Amino acid sequence: MKTIEDYNEKLKALRKELEDKRQQLSKEYAFGTAKFKVGDIIKDSTSAIKITKLQYTISFDVPQIVYYGVELKKDFTPRKDGSTRSFYGNDMELVKSA
């Protein structure tokens, strides 16, 4: 390295590599902790969903799984309005496995 530009370019590449590896680690951790899968019906104290998609988020530097799905009525059939909901974490109860 002969110039500050060379240094800054290498530093930028290192930061990008570190961020990519951190994102991959976060994703692996979140999906590794998932208790439920697409197609499962889960509920909490207020509502239930049939899971259609799993993603993850990072909250307070801790990765966690996010379950997205179609909101269900009390008899576990889809609501007529087709509303969707998401649950964060694993504090739900499994109603029916896919």
C-alpha positions as CSV (number, residue, x, y, z in Angstrom):
1,M,0.0,0.0,0.0
2,K,1.4,3.3,-1.0
3,T,-1.5,5.6,-0.7
4,I,-4.4,6.3,1.7
5,E,-6.7,5.4,-1.1
6,D,-5.2,1.9,-1.3
7,Y,-5.7,1.6,2.4
8,N,-9.3,2.8,2.3
9,E,-10.1,0.4,-0.5
10,K,-8.7,-2.6,1.3
11,L,-10.5,-1.5,4.5
12,K,-13.8,-1.2,2.6
13,A,-13.4,-4.7,1.2
14,L,-12.6,-6.1,4.6
15,R,-15.7,-4.5,6.1
16,K,-17.9,-5.8,3.3
17,E,-16.5,-9.3,3.8
18,L,-17.1,-9.1,7.6
19,E,-20.7,-7.8,7.1
20,D,-21.4,-10.6,4.6
21,K,-20.1,-13.3,7.0
22,R,-22.1,-11.7,9.9
23,Q,-25.3,-11.8,7.8
24,Q,-24.7,-15.4,6.9
25,L,-24.1,-16.3,10.6
26,S,-27.2,-14.5,11.7
27,K,-29.3,-16.3,9.0
28,E,-27.9,-19.7,10.0
29,Y,-28.6,-19.0,13.7
30,A,-32.2,-17.8,13.2
31,F,-33.2,-20.6,10.8
32,G,-31.4,-23.1,13.1
33,T,-33.6,-22.1,16.0
34,A,-36.9,-22.3,14.1
35,K,-39.4,-24.6,15.7
36,F,-42.0,-24.5,13.0
37,K,-42.0,-24.8,9.2
38,V,-44.0,-23.6,6.2
39,G,-47.5,-25.1,6.3
40,D,-47.7,-25.4,10.1
41,I,-50.5,-23.8,12.0
42,I,-49.3,-21.9,15.1
43,K,-51.1,-19.7,17.6
44,D,-50.3,-17.3,20.4
45,S,-52.7,-15.8,22.9
46,T,-54.5,-13.6,20.4
47,S,-54.5,-15.3,17.0
48,A,-53.4,-18.1,14.8
49,I,-51.7,-18.3,11.4
50,K,-50.8,-20.9,8.8
51,I,-47.2,-20.3,8.0
52,T,-46.5,-19.3,4.4
53,K,-42.9,-17.9,4.7
54,L,-40.0,-17.8,7.1
55,Q,-37.5,-15.0,7.3
56,Y,-35.3,-13.5,10.0
57,T,-34.6,-10.2,11.6
58,I,-32.0,-8.9,14.0
59,S,-33.3,-7.2,17.1
60,F,-30.8,-5.8,19.7
61,D,-28.0,-7.6,17.9
62,V,-29.8,-11.0,18.3
63,P,-31.1,-12.8,15.2
64,Q,-34.5,-14.2,15.5
65,I,-36.9,-16.1,13.2
66,V,-40.0,-14.5,11.8
67,Y,-43.0,-16.5,10.8
68,Y,-45.4,-15.0,8.2
69,G,-48.8,-16.4,7.3
70,V,-52.4,-16.1,6.6
71,E,-54.4,-15.2,9.7
72,L,-56.9,-17.8,10.8
73,K,-60.3,-17.7,12.6
74,K,-60.9,-19.6,15.8
75,D,-61.8,-22.8,13.9
76,F,-58.4,-22.5,12.1
77,T,-59.9,-21.6,8.7
78,P,-58.6,-18.6,6.7
79,R,-60.3,-15.3,7.4
80,K,-62.4,-14.1,4.5
81,D,-60.5,-10.8,4.2
82,G,-57.2,-12.7,3.6
83,S,-55.3,-10.8,6.2
84,T,-51.8,-11.8,7.1
85,R,-49.8,-11.6,10.2
86,S,-46.3,-12.3,11.5
87,F,-45.0,-13.8,14.7
88,Y,-41.5,-13.2,15.9
89,G,-39.5,-15.8,17.9
90,N,-40.7,-19.2,19.0
91,D,-43.1,-18.4,21.8
92,M,-46.1,-19.8,19.9
93,E,-47.9,-23.1,20.2
94,L,-48.1,-25.6,17.4
95,V,-51.7,-26.4,16.5
96,K,-51.1,-28.6,13.4
97,S,-48.0,-29.7,11.7
98,A,-47.8,-29.6,7.9
